[in-house]
Amino acid sequence: MKRLLLLLGYASLFTALATAAHADSAREVFQRANQAYLTGQYDAAIAQYQVLVESGVADPDITFNLGTAHARAGHYGEAIRWFERTLVLRPGDDDAERGIAGATSLLGTRRAQAEGEATVQTRPAMFESFVRGFSEDTLAIATLALDTLFFAVLVAFFFVGRESTRLALGIAAPLLGLLGIVAMFALAQKMGMFRDGRPAVIVREHAEVREGPDPRAAERAHASEGERAELISRQGNYVHVRLSGRREGFMLVADVGEI
Amino acid sequence: MKRFAWMVAASVALTLSAAPPRASAQQADVVMSIDRSEAGPGEPLLLEIRINATNGRVESVNPPDLSRFTILGQEDLRPMQFSFSFGGGGATVAQSSVVRRYRLVAKALGRIELGPARVVVGGRTFRSNPLSVTIRDPSQAQQAPTDVAAPPTANPPGYAPPTGTLDGAHFDRTAFLRTVVDKTTAHVGEQVTATLYLYVHGSLGSSPEVSREATTDGFWVHDLTPRDDRDLVTEQTAGGIPFRVYLLKRMALFPLRAGTLTIGAMHLTAQTAMGFDTWGVAQPEAFDREGVAVSITVQDLPSAGRPSGDVYVGNYTIETRLDRPQAATGDAVTLTCVVRGSGNMRELRIELPTIPGLNILAPQVNDEVSAPSDLVGGSRTFEWLVVPQRAGTYTIPAMGFSVFDPQSDSYARVAAPALTLVAAGNPIATSSDAADRRPQPATPAAERVTFGPLHATSEFLHARAPLSRARWFGLALFAPPVIWFILVLMRLLQRRNRANEILNAPKRAVRGAKKRLAKADSLAQSGDARSFYTEVARAMKEVLEARLLEPVGGLTHAQLRQFLVSRGMQDELVVRIIEELEGGDFARFSSTGSSPEEMTRARERVEALLQRIDKFTPTPKDAP
């Protein structure tokens, strides 16, 4: 028994040390990235932040800094992608919201200068903007709580004999039911049940949308930088995407950034 | 009377003998046919001799020499035989049909000539047409496919399939699919025209349902199927059998890569139409058929003499123009470039070089694709807005591209002459160079938009699955409705049990009363009058309570009387109940007691009363 406890102790110590070492190295990379950003070396900062993201860190502070570095480097599509990712990790982040608005505005300016005119989508759909402020966990807890409350009220309504109490329960039940349905729909929206693919952003201006996953396949349409897309599947160096306006086709992996 | 009958019979006989039927001369059509003109060794053949005879009986049918065949079977059919006469002494016509069928198997390979069959009708001999049949070696049959031919009377439209060797199809006597391509070898980007036909012996009864389209992976496809239905059907003979040929699909295919590309086999289901032939009514027949995949060998463009840069396959001309040769600085001038010709227009790209002093915006591209004579082409128009930034004379260089002509197997350069634009006026400021559309470092405009501030700390959180994706979440979501359902079910069952209890209360009370009366019997035998009457009174009250669903134990006799009357009990029954209860009380408290006989009588009365109480249905308590 003593041996077992000793072993467990060693294991815990080892895990704690490994975690601390990882955190230390991650912190170093993060500080190097911030340093590069502050000295105007945006590409170097992006590379460092990218190391953290690729190592599995999914922290809104890092994705926000990555988005900011991309924005400073003029990669507005990438900036929008990482700000969106920040909002997924920390819904309602004002800095990220401002970042998206700024990057979208600059994209529009640049496009207008190049093409004479530009149209950019700045506001998401109504229900999407309603859901945007809540995290998936918040909506899941709300759904569960409202579900439990609704049925508890129904049970009480069935068993309570006092008329005044029954009246109160009768008013509360439909309200709770309605709120529960709204929360459930919001959760489904957040989970992407109404989408065909994973959310993504186009990161290259005038990116080709082809009929097939082949560079020689005919071009079907073009996608604008910063445009939202749904990523349906991947085939080699191409991804099958769906864009607004019923546009669908294959784009280079490098042209599309998954949120 | 007898004499009159004889006279009538004689006159009828005279009339008939005076006007004999004027029978015409015997005639007969004898047609000999065989179900196919070619067969493999051992394949059964169906030889048919059909005789349509007029005014004569078919006396004998002599087939041609069948010594080179083994006769597997023979049958005679008489599908039609009737006669009719024209009235008023007209001619009597008798018609009959006889069909003789032989099932044969050839004994040897080679061509077998069959002479005419001879048929004797009414003493006259008639001959059929001769026939020939070829028995082929299976290996040779594979090398020599069935021939197809257009009927001499048919005027084949432009969409008719080619005649000659039947390629791109698996021949079938009822129906088959055929894929025809105009060439089996092509260069990348060169048009290949493919047509899919459905051959049907007879005609289609319904539109075919395509269960699998012909795949065209590796091609850019332009549909050429004619819109006019009249062009879609023609006639051809294949393997000696007449077919209607339906054009299902026609398409121009432009190979996108070198190698062997395949036009996949189409699969469809359809049904032949009900029709009439010389044998009678042909029933509709459903069928499903699979076509033949056709491979196209696609070659890269020849490397010898290939110019650098993009090369487009086809025949093109190019034309460029400016909407005006002079403009003020800041005014937009439209530069138009129109490319016309045949080929895969949608591939065409024309890039303009950067010209210092000119802001050239991204072009608008418009296509007009057409396919005259099934050759895909048309025009692609590029329109650029060109804005001079400062005064000067600008030369827009010659626009053009390299082409490869597959007909002559040679390369050429197609180009339009250079254009000159003269701009006058004051220079205008610009914030960006439109020609460079790559992402650029932050512009002054970008500096005005604030990003950040940078987050100096991070918790380095790792990705974790959200709560809603956890397995328990779904269970937790379903638990409240399930618990609610179970509770409601239990509650309902409980209520049902209670209701059953109330409904069964009178029965239970009657059973209890009977027990009490039985006990009272034993008390009567033992002479215990006090206990006897107590039991009897209890039995009555319990049955009353169960019936009325109200306690009556605490009521005086007067109150009980009033209560029973108020619940609708007959006065007579009420009086008897009260009397019995009063009698019991009297006997219980009497010093002399009661005799056993008296108690037995009391018990019988009470038993009768209990039966009546049990049948009594009280009115509701609040009823008037």
HADDOCK unambig.tbl for C-alpha pairs under 7 A between the chains (distance, minus, plus):
assign (segid A and resid 56 and name CA) (segid B and resid 462 and name CA) 6.04 0.50 0.50
assign (segid A and resid 56 and name CA) (segid B and resid 463 and name CA) 6.72 0.50 0.50
assign (segid A and resid 57 and name CA) (segid B and resid 460 and name CA) 5.81 0.50 0.50
assign (segid A and resid 57 and name CA) (segid B and resid 461 and name CA) 5.77 0.50 0.50
assign (segid A and resid 57 and name CA) (segid B and resid 462 and name CA) 4.53 0.50 0.50
assign (segid A and resid 57 and name CA) (segid B and resid 463 and name CA) 6.45 0.50 0.50
assign (segid A and resid 58 and name CA) (segid B and resid 461 and name CA) 5.63 0.50 0.50
assign (segid A and resid 58 and name CA) (segid B and resid 462 and name CA) 4.85 0.50 0.50
assign (segid A and resid 58 and name CA) (segid B and resid 463 and name CA) 4.96 0.50 0.50
assign (segid A and resid 59 and name CA) (segid B and resid 459 and name CA) 6.95 0.50 0.50
assign (segid A and resid 59 and name CA) (segid B and resid 460 and name CA) 5.47 0.50 0.50
assign (segid A and resid 59 and name CA) (segid B and resid 461 and name CA) 4.90 0.50 0.50
assign (segid A and resid 59 and name CA) (segid B and resid 462 and name CA) 6.64 0.50 0.50
assign (segid A and resid 61 and name CA) (segid B and resid 455 and name CA) 5.85 0.50 0.50
assign (segid A and resid 61 and name CA) (segid B and resid 458 and name CA) 5.66 0.50 0.50
assign (segid A and resid 62 and name CA) (segid B and resid 458 and name CA) 6.88 0.50 0.50
assign (segid A and resid 65 and name CA) (segid B and resid 454 and name CA) 5.77 0.50 0.50
assign (segid A and resid 65 and name CA) (segid B and resid 455 and name CA) 6.46 0.50 0.50
assign (segid A and resid 68 and name CA) (segid B and resid 451 and name CA) 5.86 0.50 0.50
assign (segid A and resid 68 and name CA) (segid B and resid 452 and name CA) 6.13 0.50 0.50
assign (segid A and resid 72 and name CA) (segid B and resid 442 and name CA) 5.79 0.50 0.50
assign (segid A and resid 73 and name CA) (segid B and resid 441 and name CA) 4.98 0.50 0.50
assign (segid A and resid 73 and name CA) (segid B and resid 442 and name CA) 5.85 0.50 0.50
assign (segid A and resid 74 and name CA) (segid B and resid 439 and name CA) 6.05 0.50 0.50
assign (segid A and resid 74 and name CA) (segid B and resid 440 and name CA) 5.38 0.50 0.50
assign (segid A and resid 74 and name CA) (segid B and resid 441 and name CA) 4.62 0.50 0.50
assign (segid A and resid 74 and name CA) (segid B and resid 442 and name CA) 4.91 0.50 0.50
assign (segid A and resid 75 and name CA) (segid B and resid 439 and name CA) 6.09 0.50 0.50
assign (segid A and resid 95 and name CA) (segid B and resid 452 and name CA) 6.47 0.50 0.50
assign (segid A and resid 99 and name CA) (segid B and resid 451 and name CA) 5.61 0.50 0.50
assign (segid A and resid 102 and name CA) (segid B and resid 449 and name CA) 5.79 0.50 0.50
assign (segid A and resid 106 and name CA) (segid B and resid 446 and name CA) 6.30 0.50 0.50
assign (segid A and resid 113 and name CA) (segid B and resid 432 and name CA) 6.66 0.50 0.50
assign (segid A and resid 113 and name CA) (segid B and resid 434 and name CA) 6.55 0.50 0.50
assign (segid A and resid 114 and name CA) (segid B and resid 361 and name CA) 5.80 0.50 0.50
assign (segid A and resid 114 and name CA) (segid B and resid 362 and name CA) 6.86 0.50 0.50
assign (segid A and resid 114 and name CA) (segid B and resid 434 and name CA) 4.34 0.50 0.50
assign (segid A and resid 114 and name CA) (segid B and resid 437 and name CA) 6.99 0.50 0.50
assign (segid A and resid 115 and name CA) (segid B and resid 361 and name CA) 4.97 0.50 0.50
assign (segid A and resid 115 and name CA) (segid B and resid 362 and name CA) 5.35 0.50 0.50
assign (segid A and resid 116 and name CA) (segid B and resid 361 and name CA) 6.73 0.50 0.50
assign (segid A and resid 136 and name CA) (segid B and resid 466 and name CA) 6.63 0.50 0.50
assign (segid A and resid 137 and name CA) (segid B and resid 466 and name CA) 5.89 0.50 0.50
assign (segid A and resid 137 and name CA) (segid B and resid 467 and name CA) 5.58 0.50 0.50
assign (segid A and resid 137 and name CA) (segid B and resid 468 and name CA) 6.76 0.50 0.50
assign (segid A and resid 140 and name CA) (segid B and resid 467 and name CA) 6.57 0.50 0.50
assign (segid A and resid 140 and name CA) (segid B and resid 468 and name CA) 5.54 0.50 0.50
assign (segid A and resid 144 and name CA) (segid B and resid 477 and name CA) 5.79 0.50 0.50
assign (segid A and resid 147 and name CA) (segid B and resid 477 and name CA) 6.77 0.50 0.50
assign (segid A and resid 147 and name CA) (segid B and resid 480 and name CA) 6.96 0.50 0.50
assign (segid A and resid 148 and name CA) (segid B and resid 480 and name CA) 5.44 0.50 0.50
assign (segid A and resid 151 and name CA) (segid B and resid 480 and name CA) 5.82 0.50 0.50
assign (segid A and resid 151 and name CA) (segid B and resid 481 and name CA) 6.12 0.50 0.50
assign (segid A and resid 151 and name CA) (segid B and resid 484 and name CA) 6.21 0.50 0.50
assign (segid A and resid 155 and name CA) (segid B and resid 484 and name CA) 5.98 0.50 0.50
assign (segid A and resid 216 and name CA) (segid B and resid 256 and name CA) 5.79 0.50 0.50
assign (segid A and resid 217 and name CA) (segid B and resid 256 and name CA) 6.58 0.50 0.50
assign (segid A and resid 218 and name CA) (segid B and resid 220 and name CA) 6.84 0.50 0.50
assign (segid A and resid 218 and name CA) (segid B and resid 347 and name CA) 6.61 0.50 0.50
